[in-house]
Amino acid sequence: MRLKKSELNKLLGKNDIAPFWKRLIAYVLDSLIINLIIVLPFKGILDNVYKGNLFKMGFNDIKSAILIITIMSFLTLLYWVLLEYRTQQTIGKYLMNIYVMSTSKKFSFLQIVIRNIAKISAPLLILDVVYMFYNNNQRYTEKLSETKVMER
């Protein structure tokens, strides 16, 4: 009987941290899914409000645009949080055979929210990812939430 690497590691009590390239591909796949199910349906509405010129938008149009962007951000965060909370994986992580695990205790909903909050802001996400290059392939929000991404 031949054991898979992940089964052997479990028996030995070892886990492999997911490599950056797998995490990146998983993120790109998840981003494509998010664009398909969240961004595209709202794009027409946002284009209607925006009308091609930011400086000619009225106050009500600006309020509408902020509301639409807030809803899109919330739905995007919901995608990451619900999937990781329920299955420890998003669709991209599943396809790349990686998963999220808690380093301290059983998963809590708050842990998953904290680890994913930077994903709704490009500047925060960039800082979060830069941090991981200096800290054992772990993003800052993962350190705060006491989680890490592992390879199966």
N, C-alpha and C positions, 0 to 999 in steps of 0.2 A: 504494500500500500504506500502510495506516494503522497506526501502532504504538500499543500500549497504553501507559499512563503508566508502568507498571512496566518494560516493555521499554525505553522511552526513557530512564528513569532508570538502568537497567543499562548502557546504551550510554554514558551521560554519566558513569557512575561515581558516581551519586547514589542514596541510599536514603532513603525517607521513614520516620521513626519513626512507629509506629502511634499513632493518637490515643487518648486515655484512654477515650473512649466505646466504641470498638471493643474495647479490652482488657476493659472492664467487662462488656460484653455477652458476650464470649467466656468470661469467668470465670463469669458467671451460668449460661450454657449448660453449661459443664463441671460446675459445682456440681449442677445438676439431674441430669445423667448420673450423677455420683458418688452422689447420694442414691438414685437408682433402682437402681444395680448394687451399691452397697456398704452404704449406711446402712439401707435398707429390709430387706434380708435379716437384718441383725443386730439390728434394732429389737425384734423379738419376743423374742429371747434376752436382750437387755438389759432389757426390760420385766419379764421373768420374774425376773431377778436383783434388779432395783431394787424391785419390788413396791410402788411408790408412796410409800414413806417412807424417805428417806435416813438418818434417825436410828435407824431400827429394823433397819438392815442389819447382819448379822453380819460377822465378820472374813472368812470364806470368801466371802461375797457381795461384799464390797468388793474382794477379790483377783480374783474373777471379773469384776467390772465393769471393773477396771483392765486386765485381760488383753483383754477384748473391745474396749475403747476403743483400746488399743495396736494390736491387729490391724486395726481400722478405720482408724486413722491411717496405719499402714504400707501398707495397700491403697490408700488415697487418695493417698499420696505416690507409690506405684508407678504409678498411673494417669498422673499428671502427668509423671513421670520417663521412663517407658518410651515414651510417645507422643512426647514432645519429643526424646528421644534418637534414636529411630528415624526420625521424620518431620519434626522441627523444629516440629511443630504438635500441639495437642490437637484434639479434635473441635470444640470451641468456636472455637479459633483458625482452623481450616480453614473453618468456616462464615462467619467474619468476614474471611477472606482476609488474615490476618496470620500471621507466623511468627517463630520465635526464631532469632537468629544469634549466633555468637561474634564478639566484637570483637577477639580477639587471635590465635586459632589455630583449628585444627579442633576441633569439639566433643569434649569428654571427658565421660565419664559423671559424674565428680565435679562438673564445671561445672553440669550439669543438676540434680543433687541439691542443690547449694548454692542455685541460683536458686529452687528450689521448696520448700525446707525450711520456710519461714515459713508455707506454706499449711496446715500441720497444726496451727497454733496461732493462734487469733483475735487475741490481743493482739500477737503478732509480726507477723501479716499487716497489722494496722492501722498499726503503726509503719512497716512496709515501704512501705505505700501512701502514707502521709503524706510520707515521704521523697521519693517520686517527684514531688510537687508542687513541690519546691524544687530538683530536679536533673534537668532536661531529660527529664521523663517516663520516668525510669529508677528502678526500685525499688532499695533498698539491696542486697538479695541479688543483683540483676542486676549491680550495680556490682562486688560481691565476686566474682561468677562470671565477670565480663567477658562478659556477654551483653546483648542488647537485643531488643526486639520490634519488628519492622519490618512495613510494609504492602507488600503485593505490588502 
